[in-house]
Amino acid sequence: MGSLLGRIPLVGPLIAGPTHQTIDIEPVEVHNIETAPDKRPRTLKHLLRANHVNHSVIYHNLQFNNHMPHILSSAYLLGASHEQLHKIYEKEADELEPWKPSPSEVVPADWRDYLGDRRFQRAFVDFFEDALAMRHAYDWKKVVQEYMFEGEEPLVNGLIGGLGHPLIHLGYAFEMQNREIAIESLALAACQYNSLHKYTDDKSYTKPSPYSSTSPMWLINKLSEDTRFDGLFTGHDFENIEALFEKHEDLVMEYWNAWELSDPTKQFEESQETAVALLVATVAPGTHSYNFFLVHLLTTSHAVRILLPFVPAKFHLGLVRQWWLLTLAVYIAMLRPKVDPDYINPDDNKGRHWNYVEDKALNSVWATDSHYIKAIRAMREAAHTWGDVHERYLAAAIRFVDDFNGWTF
C-alpha cells in the first residue's frame, strides 16, 4: 500500500510494515487553530477552551454526550462566521452541565480499574492532562499514542462504546489539531469503554461466516430480510443493543464476519456510501423521520475517514470493523428499516450544488442542531474523498436539508 502513513506520522515506531492491510486515503486538511491569527479560528479556539474548562463531557445523569466540539468544528469547516460560532456556543451551552468531582483520583497504577465508570470523567481528564504536562511535554499526540494504541487492550479497540462518541471526538481532535478535544476523547474512551471492545481484542470472535460479501450494502439488505430477527424487539430502542448481544450474539457475529475486506480501501468507500444510505434512503419522501441513532453511523464513519491516515496501519481494519459492528447493532436495534436507493435521486438536484447545502446548514432553523450539522459535514467530506461523479452524495445532502424536520428517537 501507499506511504501516506509515513508522510504524516502520528506514532512512528508503531506504524506497521507492509504485512498489514491498510486503507490508503489522503488525509483531510488539518486546521491548526492554536496558532492561526485570523478572527474565525481564534474564536473557535477560545470557544473550545471555554467548553473544556466549564462543561463536563458527559451530562444529564451521565447519559448524554457533550457535542460542543463536534458542532463548533463542523460549522467552522462549513464556513460559519465568528458570530455564528458564538450563537452555536450559547445555544449548546444552555443544556450542558459543569464538572462534578469524581469519587477519587485516577493514577497510573490503577487507571484501567475505572474503565467504563462514567462517574470518573473528571478524574480521567485530570489523569490524561497530568500525563500531557508531566511526561509528554504538552504533546497531546504522544498521550494519544500511549493510551490509545499501546498495551494488550488499547483504548482504540473500544471507541464504539457510548454510541461511538469517543471515536467522533477523536476525529475532531486530529482534524482541528486541538489538545482539549484530544484529552476529552481519551476521557470519553475511558468512561464509555464497554464489552464491545472484546470483539476486536479477542481474535477468537473473528471466524468464517456461512456466507460473505465485499458489499456492506448487500449484507444490510440481506439482514433486512432475515426472518431470524423478526420479533426480537417490540419497538425501536437503543436499549435493544444490550439484549441483542446477550441473547443473539451468534447472529450478530455471523453478519459481522460476513463482510469480506479483500480490497479494504474499496470496501471502506462502500461503507461510507452505506452510512449515507442508512440515514437518508431509509426515510420515505414526506415522512421527515430521520433517525437519531442511524445518524451516528454516518458521523462515526466520518470519524474513521478522518482518523485512518493518522492511525497505525495495524489498527486500520479493526477500526473499520468496529464501525461495522456498531452499524449492525444499531440497525438491528432500530428494527432494520428498508433502504430504498430511489430515495436518493441526482435528478432532483436541479442545478444546486454544495453551496446550497452549506447555506442550509448554517442559516436554517436547524443551524444549532449538532447532529444535523455533523451529518451535512460528513456527506460533504465523503463526496470530496471519493469524488462524486454521479452526484449521489450531493443528492443525499440536498434531500436531507430540504426534508429534515427534526429527529425521531
N, C-alpha and C positions, 0 to 999 in steps of 0.2 A: 504494500500500500504506500501511499504518499508520505511526505515528510513534514506535513503541517505541524505535527506534534513536536518535531524537532525545532521548528522555527519559532513556535510560541510556547515555550516550556512553562509548565506550572511546577512540576516536581521532576526535574531532570533525571535523577537517579532511579525514579520509579517507572519511567517510561519504558514500556516493554519493547522487545525487539520484534522482528518480523514474524515470530511464531504466533503472535496474537492477531486474530482478525480485528480489523479496525474499520471504523466508519469515517471515511476521509472526506470531510466537507470543509469549506473555507470558514474561518471564524467570522463572526459578525464584527462590525465596527465597535470597538470599546470606547467608552466616554469617560475620560479622566476628569471628573467634575471637581476633584480635590484641588487641582491647580489651575483650572480654566478661569480666565479673568472676566469673562462676559457675565452679564447680569443673570441670564437664564440658568446657566449651570451653577452659578453661585447660589441662586435661590434654591435650586434643588438640593445642593449640598447642605445648606442651612436647615431646610425642612426635614431632610433625612436625619440629621443630627438631633434636631429637636424631638422628632418621634422616638429616636433611640433613647434619649435621656428621659423622656416624660411618660412613655406608654409601654406597657407590657406587651410581649409578643403573643401571648395567649390571654384571652379575657372571657367575660360572661360565663362564670363558673367553670373556667378553664376549658370551654368548649369551642370558642371562636378564635380565629387567627387574625392577627394584625396585618392588614393588607396595604398599609400605607406605602411601603417601599414599592409595591407592585404597581399601584395606580399612579403614583407620582412619576416613577420611571417610565411607565408606558406612555403616559400623557406627554411627558417631556420628549420622548422619542418620536411621538406623533406631531410635535411642534407646538405644544402648549406654551403660552406666554407666562411670564413670571406672575402676572395677576391671576391667570387661570390655575397655576400651581398653588398659589395661596388659597384660592377658593376651594380647591380639592382638599387641601390640608385641613382647613377649618371644618369642612363637612365631614370628613373621615374621622377627625379627632373627636367629634361630638359623641361618638359611641365607644371610643376606646377608654381604657382604664389605666390608672397609674400603677407603677410597680408595687408589689407587696413583698415583704420579706419571706424568704424561704425558711423551711423548718430548721435548716442548718447549712453550713458551708459544704461545698464540694471541693475535694482536694485530689491531687494526682493519685493517691493510693487507693481511693475508693470511687472515683467518678463513674465507673461503669455500674456500680451498685445502684445508682439512682436513675439509670436509663429507663425511660418510659414514665417517669413520675413528673407530671406537669407542675406540681407544687414547687419544684426546684428550678423553675425557669430563671428567676433572678440569680440564683446561685450558679447556674450554668453560664449565664452571661458573665458574671464576675470571674468564674473559673477560666473561661476562654480569653477574657480580656487580661487576666493575670499572665497567662501564657504568652499573649501578644506582647506585653510590656517587659516581662522578666526574662523570657527565654528566646524570643524571636525578634527583638529589636523593632517592634511595630510593623513587621512584615506579615500581614494577615494571610498571605498565600502560604507561608510556612506553617501557620497554625492550622489552616485547612489541610495542608499536606499531612501533618502529623495525625490529626484526629479523623479526617475523612477517609484517608487512603492507606493508613498503616495499621498493622496489627492483624490478628487472626480473623476478627469480625469487624471490619472497618465500618464506620458510620455510613459510608456511601451505599452500602447494601441495604440500608433501612430507610432510604429517602422517600419511599412512598407511604410511610406512616403519616397519619394526620391528613389523609386525602392528598398527599403529595405536596403539601405546603413547604416542608423543608427543601424539597427539590426546586420548587418555584423560586423560593427565596435565594437559594444558592446561585441560580441562573442570573438573577438580577445583580447579585454581588459581583460576578465576573463581568457582566455587560457594563455596569456602571463603575467598575473598579472602586468599590466602596467598602471600607472595612467595617463600618457599622452594620451594613446588611450582611456581610460575611459572618460576623460574630453572632448576629441574630439567627442566621441559617444554621450555624453549629448548635446553638441553644435549642432551636426547633427540632433539629435532627435528634438531639439527645432526649428531649422531653416527649417527642412523639414516636420514639423508637418502639416498635411492637413486633409481634411474632412474624410479620410478613418478611422480615429480613432473612429468616431461616431458609426460604425457598431459593435465595441466591447464595447464601453462605454454605448451605449443605448441598453438596453436589448430588447426593442420592435422589433428590427430587427431580433432577433432570434425567429423563429416560425416554425411550421411544414411545410414541403415541400410536394408536391404531390407524391413524391417518395423518397426513401432513399437507401443508401448503405453504408456498412462499408468500401468499397474499393474505394479509391480515383481514382485508375486507371479505374475502371468500370465507374465512373462518367465522367472522362475525355473522355473515348471512347464514352459514350452517348452524351456528349457535342459536340464531333467532328462530329457527325451525326445529330445534332439537326438543322433542316432546318429553325427554327426561327431566327438563327443567320446568315443565308446566306444573303449576300449582304449588311450587316450592314455597312461595310467599303470597300473602294476601294483598299486599299493596307495595307501591314504590316507597322504599325506606332505606336510608343509608345504613341503618342498624342491621339490615339483612346480611351485610357483608360478614359480620362475625358468625352468624348462624351458617352461612354458606361454607366457610372454611371448617367449621366444627363438624358439620354433618355431611358435606358433599365435596370434600377436598379432592377426592379422586376424579370427579367430573371436571373440576377447575384445572387440575394438573393435566388432564387429557388434552384440553384446549391449549393450555399454556405451552406444553411441549410440542404441540402440533405445528407451531409457527417455525418454519424452516428458514434459517438465516444463512443461506448459501451465498448470497450476494448482499452483505449487510448494509452497504450504502443504499442500494436499490430498495431493499426491504424497509429501511428507515424512511426513505422518501414515501413509500406506500403507506407507512404507518401515519405519517403526517396527513396524507390525504384522508385516511380513515378517521383521524381525530376530528378533522373539519366536518366530515360527513356525519359523524355521530352527534355533533352539535346541531348542524343546520338541516341535514337531509332526513332527520327523524321528526321534523316539525311540518305537519301538513299546512299548506297555504291558508292563511286566515285564522289559524288557531293561536298563534303567538306564544306557544307553550315551550319555550326554551328551558331546558332542564338545568338547574343549578349544579347538579352533580356531574352531568355529562360535560359541562364546560371545563371542568378540571382535567378532563382527559386531553383537551386541546392545550390548556395552559401548561400542563406538565410535559406534554410533547414539545412545546416551545422551549421549555427549560432544558430538556435533553438536547435539543438542537443547539442552544447556546453553549452548553457545557462540553459537548463532545470534543471540540478542538482543544480544550484545555485539560481534559481528564486523561490520565494514563491509559494507554491502549488496553491494558489487561482488564479494565473495567467497562469498556465500550459495550460489549454485548450484554453484560449483566445489567447495565443501566437501561438499555433499550428493553430488555426482557422484564425488568421491574415495571416499566411503563405498561407493557403488555399485560402483566399480572393485574395491575391496578385497573386497566381497561376492562378486562374480563369481569373482575369483581364488581365494578360499578355498573357495567352494562347488565349483568345478571340481576343485581340488586334493584335496578330500575325497570325490571321485568322485560328486558330485551326488546325495546321498540324497533319496529321495522325501519330499515334505512332505504329510502327511495331516491336513487340518483337523479330522478327527474325533477326533484325539488330544487336542484341547483342547475340553472339554465343560463349559459352565457348570452343567449339571445335577449335575455331580459336586461342586460347591461345598458343597452341603448346609448352607447357612446360615453357612458360615465366611466370615470377612472378612479384611481386611489385617492385623488384629492377630494372627490365627493365623499368617500368613506371617512377620510380623516376629518373633514369638516363635521360630519355627523358624530364622530367620536368626541370631538372637543366642544361642540356647540349645541348638541341636542339636550333634551331634558335628562338624558342618562349620562351626561358627561362626568358626573361624580360617582358613578357606579363602577366599582373596581373591576368586577368580572366582565362587564360589558367592554370596558376599555382594553383589558388584557386580551380578550378574545379577538378583538379587531387587530391589535398589535401582533398577535400570534399568526393570524391569517396573512397579514401583510408580509411578515418575515418569511413565512413558508413560501409565498409567491416569489419573493426575492431570492431565496435559497435555491429553489429548483427551477426557476423560470416558470412563467405562466402563459405558455404559448396559446393555450385554448381558453385562457382567462376564467378557469373554473374557480380558482381561489378568489379572484375578484368578484365573480358572480356570487359566491357564497357570502362574501363580506357585504356586498350590496343587498342581497336578500336579508341578511341578518340585521343591518342597520335600518332598512326600510320596514321590517316586520316586527322588530323587537318591541315588546311592551312589558318588560319585567320578567322575572324568573319564576318558574314553577318548582316547588320543592317536593 
